[in-house]
Amino acid sequence: MPTRHLILVLGDQLSLTLTSLADADPARDVVLMAEVLQEATYVRHHKQKIAFIFSAMRHFADELRGKGFDVRYVTLDDPDNAGSLGAEVVRAVEALRPQAVIVTEAGEWRLMEEMRGWRQDFGLPVEIRPDDRFLCSHAEFRHWAAGRRELTMEFFYREMRRKTGLLMEGEQPAGGRWNFDAENRKPASADLLRPKRRRIEPDAVTRAVLAMVEARFPDHIGRLDHFGFAVTRAEAEALQEAFLENHLSQFGATQDAMLASDPFLNHALLSFYINIGLLDPLAVCRAAERVWLQGRAPLNAVEGFIRQIIGWREYVRGVYWLKMPAYRDSNFLEASRALPAFFWTAQTDMACLSTVIGETIDHAYAHHIQRLMVTGNFALLAGLLPQAVHEWYLEVYADAYEWVELPNVIGMSLFADGGVLGSKPYAASGNYISKMSDYCRTCRYDVKVKTGEGACPFNALYWDFLDRNGEKLAGNHRLAQPYATWRRMSEAQRQAYRQSAARFLARLDAGERV
């Protein structure tokens, strides 16, 4: 029977409810999935990220075959692999002669721009369908943003709460408050009784992918010897249930905390599976809500978890599509310093950075405060080039796709968008890291020393950052207090901060170990 539709499924679209599959007929349509070098190398992705996506793709292809679909699957090591998605579609079109190509919109601007030219390139209809796995469509977000002087996430989040009914009591938020973030900022302590995380043992499919990735991408960051990601829907759902049962109740209060001995604490570790399509975000939120309704987790924990998904995740996607493509090149503070080599090796004497980057190398993961207030904070204070920082985050985290990662880095971490995403730069001295972690206890730098030899570099860098960016930031009302403190300092103290920061940055630029 002639092929009716060629349905392209991308590597982060592993959902049976995908719009491109909505009216698919297994008897007349063919699904195309392809592992291509272009997608694996447009940035130098972490080895575990590549292996996770490719293995999950292969398992999803098997899931589709189990439902009767004809799946044309192209592995990376296929000798006929054309190297890019567009070229693989061309190969499939030439072989199958379909009446049309169907695809769900890509999550990244780069790929969407390519898709928009496919109709002309292929000489047949190409239907690009919306991705309805998100709660807020592009049109809805544009409507919400229209006419607003500030795109405040909190107000967007409230709209998503009303739309979904999550944690709502009629028209009012459960507990009488929309946001319990003030209760979620406590430091953590080591807990030997905290349930251990389940590691998914690689099956034969995954082992084959791991061997291929190690052979093809030996110079990419990361290690594969303890790969333990879920790669099927059933495995991802099992990890979701384990989080809800064992960790959600304790997630809230210490979600901003950091411990050198425990990289995961009570975090969900579900963003990988939500972003790739193995878990449905709204279903995950409704499951968390049920845990609260059953009295098995407090409201502050459940609200904080749900806010990250229907609030922040949806919001950054909206900002991304609203502001691209110019958004990627934002550099409000005119930062230009190259990334230090220790971002790939973790070889630094700053214990916080060494720990977080080391965990990133090991797990392709760090939680949101580690990303924002350790690596992101350092990049902000040191004036690292935003686009280089963005590419590093996109490379190293297994849950990173440009639509979610770029706004978090350009807007939230680096204030490179001048305040589109956040109302102030998230800059902090070593005191914040000391308060929220145990990293400083083993550091060769002393967080209590402000300037000079042996002082925590974050201390001088913080004040130097405010000083050198005063022309652009001094008018920010949320920075009024630190700038007032800076002005009250003696000139000798201000000069000590400037000189300490200059010495540190000179050593950084020279490639010395810092």
C-alpha positions in Angstrom: 0.0 0.0 0.0 1.4 3.5 -0.9 2.6 5.6 2.0 0.1 8.3 3.0 2.1 10.3 5.5 5.7 10.3 6.6 5.6 11.2 10.3 8.8 12.6 11.7 9.3 12.2 15.5 12.1 14.1 17.1 14.3 12.9 19.9 12.5 15.0 22.5 9.0 14.1 21.3 8.7 10.6 22.8 5.0 10.9 23.6 2.2 8.7 22.4 -0.1 11.7 22.5 2.1 13.7 20.1 0.0 15.8 17.7 1.8 14.4 14.7 0.6 10.9 15.8 -2.9 12.0 16.6 -4.6 10.7 13.4 -1.9 8.3 12.3 -2.9 5.2 10.6 -0.4 2.3 11.1 -1.6 0.7 7.9 -0.8 3.7 5.7 1.7 5.9 7.5 5.4 5.5 8.3 7.1 7.0 11.3 10.6 8.3 10.8 13.1 8.6 13.7 16.8 9.3 13.1 19.9 9.6 15.3 21.9 12.2 13.4 25.4 13.7 13.9 24.1 17.3 13.4 21.9 17.1 16.5 24.5 15.3 18.6 27.2 17.8 17.8 25.8 21.3 17.1 27.1 21.8 20.7 29.3 19.2 22.3 26.6 17.4 24.4 27.5 15.5 27.5 28.0 11.8 26.7 25.2 10.8 29.1 22.8 13.2 27.4 23.5 11.7 23.9 23.2 8.2 25.3 20.0 9.0 27.2 18.3 10.5 24.1 19.4 7.9 21.7 18.5 5.0 23.9 15.1 6.5 24.8 14.5 7.0 21.0 15.2 3.3 20.3 12.9 2.2 23.1 10.1 4.5 21.9 10.5 3.2 18.4 9.9 -0.3 19.8 6.9 1.0 21.7 5.4 2.3 18.5 6.2 -0.9 16.6 4.3 -2.7 19.4 1.3 -0.6 18.5 1.5 -1.7 14.9 3.4 1.3 13.4 5.9 0.9 10.6 9.0 2.7 12.0 11.8 3.7 9.8 14.6 4.0 12.4 18.1 5.3 11.4 20.8 4.7 13.9 23.9 6.9 14.1 26.2 4.1 13.0 24.0 3.2 9.9 26.5 3.5 7.0 23.7 5.3 5.0 23.0 7.8 7.7 22.8 11.2 6.0 23.9 13.2 9.0 21.0 15.6 9.5 17.3 15.5 10.1 16.5 17.3 6.8 18.7 14.9 4.8 17.1 11.9 6.5 13.6 13.2 5.6 14.8 13.6 2.0 16.1 10.0 2.0 12.8 8.7 3.4 10.7 10.8 0.9 12.7 9.4 -2.0 12.3 5.9 -0.8 8.6 6.0 0.3 7.1 8.7 -1.9 4.6 9.9 0.7 1.7 12.3 0.0 2.9 14.6 2.8 5.3 15.0 5.7 3.8 15.5 9.2 5.8 16.8 12.2 5.1 18.3 15.6 6.8 21.7 15.9 10.4 21.6 17.1 11.2 23.0 20.5 14.3 25.0 19.3 14.3 28.0 17.0 17.2 26.7 15.0 15.3 23.5 13.9 12.0 25.3 13.4 13.6 27.7 11.0 14.9 24.7 9.0 11.5 23.0 9.1 9.7 26.0 7.7 11.8 25.6 4.5 11.1 21.9 4.1 7.9 22.3 1.9 10.0 24.0 -0.7 13.0 21.7 -0.2 11.0 18.5 -0.5 8.5 19.6 -3.1 5.5 18.2 -1.2 3.2 19.3 1.6 4.8 19.6 5.1 2.4 20.0 8.0 4.0 21.4 11.2 1.6 20.8 14.0 1.6 22.7 17.4 3.0 20.9 20.4 0.1 20.6 22.8 2.1 18.9 25.5 2.5 22.4 27.0 -0.3 24.1 28.9 0.3 27.5 27.2 0.3 27.9 23.5 2.5 30.5 21.8 -0.6 32.5 21.0 -1.8 32.4 24.6 1.6 33.6 25.9 1.7 36.4 23.4 -1.7 37.5 24.5 -0.8 37.3 28.1 2.4 39.3 27.5 0.9 42.0 25.3 1.0 45.4 26.8 2.7 44.3 30.0 5.6 46.5 31.1 7.1 43.5 33.0 6.6 39.8 32.3 6.4 38.7 35.9 6.4 35.0 36.3 4.3 35.0 39.4 1.3 36.5 37.6 1.7 34.1 34.7 1.8 31.2 37.2 -1.4 32.3 38.8 -3.1 32.1 35.3 -1.8 28.6 34.9 -3.2 27.6 38.3 -6.6 29.0 37.3 -6.4 27.3 34.0 -5.6 23.8 35.4 -7.4 24.1 38.7 -4.3 22.7 40.4 -4.2 23.5 44.1 -7.3 25.7 43.8 -10.3 25.9 46.2 -12.8 27.5 43.9 -11.4 30.8 42.8 -8.8 31.0 45.6 -5.5 29.2 46.0 -5.3 26.3 48.4 -4.0 27.5 51.8 -4.9 31.1 51.0 -1.6 31.8 49.2 -0.3 31.4 45.7 3.3 30.9 46.6 5.0 29.3 49.6 8.5 30.0 48.5 9.4 31.8 51.7 9.1 28.4 53.5 11.4 26.7 51.0 14.8 28.2 51.7 16.2 26.2 54.6 19.7 24.6 54.5 20.0 20.9 54.7 21.9 18.4 56.8 23.2 15.0 56.0 20.6 12.3 56.4 21.7 8.7 56.3 18.0 7.7 56.3 17.1 9.5 53.2 15.9 6.9 50.7 18.5 6.0 48.0 17.8 6.9 44.4 17.0 4.0 42.1 19.5 3.4 39.3 18.0 1.9 36.2 20.2 -0.9 35.0 21.0 -0.5 31.3 19.4 -3.2 29.1 21.0 -4.6 25.9 19.7 -1.7 23.8 21.1 0.9 26.2 24.4 -1.0 26.5 24.8 -0.9 22.7 24.1 2.8 22.7 26.6 3.4 25.5 29.3 1.6 23.5 28.5 3.6 20.4 28.6 6.9 22.2 31.9 6.2 23.9 33.4 5.3 20.6 32.0 8.2 18.6 32.2 11.0 21.1 35.3 10.2 23.3 36.3 13.9 23.7 32.8 15.1 24.9 32.4 15.9 28.6 31.1 13.3 31.0 31.4 9.6 31.8 29.2 6.7 31.0 30.3 4.0 33.6 27.4 4.7 35.9 24.7 5.6 33.4 21.3 5.0 35.1 18.7 7.0 33.3 15.2 5.7 32.7 14.8 5.2 28.9 11.2 3.9 28.7 7.9 5.3 29.8 7.4 2.5 32.4 10.8 3.2 33.9 10.2 6.9 34.0 6.8 6.4 35.7 8.4 4.1 38.3 10.9 6.9 39.1 8.0 9.4 39.3 6.2 7.2 41.8 9.4 6.7 43.9 9.8 10.5 44.1 6.2 11.1 45.1 6.4 8.4 47.7 9.9 9.0 49.2 11.0 12.5 48.5 8.1 15.0 47.7 7.2 15.5 51.4 10.7 16.7 52.1 11.3 18.5 48.8 9.9 21.9 49.8 11.8 23.2 52.7 15.3 22.3 51.5 14.9 22.7 47.7 17.5 25.5 47.7 20.0 23.6 49.9 23.3 22.1 48.7 25.3 19.3 50.3 28.7 18.0 49.0 27.8 14.5 50.0 24.3 14.4 48.5 23.9 15.9 45.0 20.2 15.0 44.7 18.8 15.6 48.2 15.0 15.4 47.7 14.8 16.8 44.2 12.5 15.1 41.7 15.0 14.2 38.9 12.1 14.1 36.5 12.9 17.0 34.2 14.8 14.7 31.9 11.7 12.6 31.3 9.3 15.5 31.1 11.4 17.3 28.6 12.0 14.3 26.4 8.3 13.3 26.4 8.2 10.2 28.5 6.2 11.9 31.3 3.3 14.3 30.8 3.9 17.4 32.9 0.2 18.0 33.8 -0.2 14.4 34.8 2.9 14.6 37.0 1.4 17.7 38.7 -1.9 16.1 39.2 -0.2 13.1 40.8 1.7 15.4 43.2 -1.6 17.2 44.0 -3.1 13.9 45.0 -0.3 13.2 47.4 -1.1 16.5 49.1 -4.9 15.8 49.1 -4.1 12.5 50.7 -2.2 14.2 53.5 1.2 12.6 52.5 3.1 15.8 51.7 2.8 19.4 53.0 1.4 22.2 50.8 4.6 24.2 50.7 6.4 21.2 49.1 3.7 20.4 46.6 3.1 24.0 45.6 6.9 24.5 45.1 7.1 21.5 42.9 4.1 22.3 40.8 5.2 25.9 40.4 8.5 24.7 38.8 6.5 22.8 36.1 3.3 24.8 35.3 4.9 28.1 36.3 8.5 28.4 35.5 8.8 25.8 32.8 5.9 27.1 30.8 7.0 30.7 31.4 10.5 30.3 30.1 9.2 28.6 27.0 6.9 31.5 26.4 9.7 34.0 26.8 11.9 32.0 24.5 9.5 32.0 21.6 8.4 35.6 22.3 11.9 37.0 22.1 13.8 34.8 19.7 16.0 34.9 17.7 17.5 38.2 19.0 17.2 36.9 22.6 20.1 34.5 22.1 22.6 37.4 21.4 21.6 39.5 24.5 24.5 40.9 26.4 23.1 43.8 28.5 26.2 43.9 30.8 28.6 43.6 27.9 30.4 40.6 29.5 33.1 39.1 27.3 35.4 36.9 29.4 36.1 33.3 28.1 35.0 30.3 30.1 37.7 29.0 32.4 39.0 25.6 31.6 37.8 24.3 35.0 34.2 24.4 33.6 35.1 21.1 31.8 37.4 19.6 34.4 36.2 20.8 37.8 39.9 21.5 38.6 39.5 24.6 40.8 40.2 25.3 44.5 36.8 26.9 44.9 35.0 24.0 46.6 31.5 25.1 45.5 32.4 25.2 41.8 34.6 22.1 42.0 31.7 20.1 43.6 29.0 21.3 41.3 30.9 20.9 38.1 32.3 17.6 39.3 28.7 16.4 39.9 27.7 17.7 36.5 30.5 15.7 34.8 29.4 12.6 36.7 25.6 12.9 36.4 24.8 15.4 33.6 22.7 17.0 36.3 22.8 19.8 38.9 19.7 21.2 40.7 18.4 24.6 40.0 20.2 26.5 42.9 23.5 24.9 42.0 23.0 26.1 38.4 21.8 29.6 39.4 23.8 30.4 42.5 27.1 28.6 42.0 28.0 28.2 38.4 25.6 30.9 37.2 26.6 33.3 40.0 30.3 32.9 39.2 29.7 33.4 35.5 27.8 36.6 36.3 30.3 38.0 38.8 33.3 37.1 36.6 31.7 38.6 33.5 31.8 35.5 31.3 30.5 35.8 27.8 26.7 34.9 28.0 26.7 32.9 24.7 29.6 30.8 25.9 27.9 30.2 29.2 24.7 29.3 27.4 26.4 26.7 25.2 28.1 25.2 28.2 24.8 24.7 30.0 23.2 23.3 26.8 26.1 20.9 26.5 26.4 19.5 30.0 22.8 18.9 31.3 20.7 16.0 30.2 17.5 17.9 30.6 18.8 21.0 28.7 17.0 22.0 25.5 17.5 25.5 24.2 13.9 26.6 24.8 14.2 26.0 28.5 18.0 26.5 29.0 18.6 29.7 27.1 16.1 31.9 29.1 17.4 30.5 32.3 21.0 31.3 31.5 20.6 34.5 29.5 17.8 35.9 31.6 17.9 34.4 35.1 21.5 33.6 35.7 23.4 36.3 33.7 20.9 39.2 33.5 22.1 39.5 29.9 18.5 40.4 28.8 18.5 43.5 31.0 15.6 42.4 33.1 13.1 40.7 30.7 13.1 37.5 32.8 14.2 38.6 36.3 13.8 42.0 38.0 17.4 41.9 39.3 20.7 40.1 38.7 21.0 37.0 41.0 24.4 38.1 42.3 25.6 36.9 45.7 28.8 36.9 47.7 30.2 33.8 49.4 27.9 34.3 52.3 24.9 33.0 50.4 26.8 29.8 49.4 28.0 29.3 52.9 24.5 29.7 54.3 22.8 27.3 51.9 25.5 24.6 51.6 28.4 22.9 53.4 30.8 23.5 50.5 32.8 26.2 52.3 33.8 23.9 55.1 36.4 22.2 52.9 37.4 25.1 50.8 41.0 26.5 50.8 39.4 29.9 50.6 37.9 31.4 53.7 34.4 32.7 53.2 34.7 35.0 56.2 37.7 36.8 54.8 36.6 39.6 52.4 39.7 40.6 50.6 43.4 39.6 50.1 45.1 36.3 50.1 42.9 33.4 51.1 39.7 35.3 50.9 36.7 33.7 49.2 36.8 35.0 45.6 33.0 35.5 45.5 33.3 38.2 48.1 35.4 40.7 46.2 33.9 39.6 42.9 30.4 40.5 44.2 31.3 44.1 45.0 33.5 44.5 42.0 30.5 43.4 39.8 28.2 46.0 41.4 30.9 48.7 41.0 31.8 48.0 37.4 28.2 47.7 36.3 27.0 50.7 38.5 26.0 52.8 35.5 23.5 50.1 34.3 22.4 48.7 37.6 22.4 51.4 40.3 18.9 52.5 39.3 17.5 49.0 39.9 15.3 49.4 43.0 16.0 45.8 44.1 19.7 46.7 44.3 19.2 49.9 46.3 20.4 48.4 49.6 23.7 46.9 48.3 24.5 50.1 46.4 23.8 52.1 49.5 26.2 49.8 51.5 28.8 50.2 48.8 28.6 54.0 49.0 29.0 53.9 52.8 32.2 52.0 52.6 35.5 53.9 53.0 37.4 54.4 49.8 40.1 52.2 51.1 37.7 49.3 51.6 36.2 49.8 48.1 39.7 49.8 46.6 40.6 46.6 48.5 37.6 44.9 46.9 38.5 46.2 43.4 42.2 45.1 43.8 41.3 41.6 45.1 38.9 41.1 42.3 41.4 42.4 39.7 44.1 40.0 41.0 41.7 37.0 40.9 40.5 37.8 37.4 44.0 38.3 36.1 45.0 34.9 37.3 41.8 33.5 35.8 42.6 35.1 32.4 46.2 33.7 32.6 44.9 30.2 33.0 46.3 29.8 36.5 44.6 27.4 38.9 42.2 29.5 41.1 
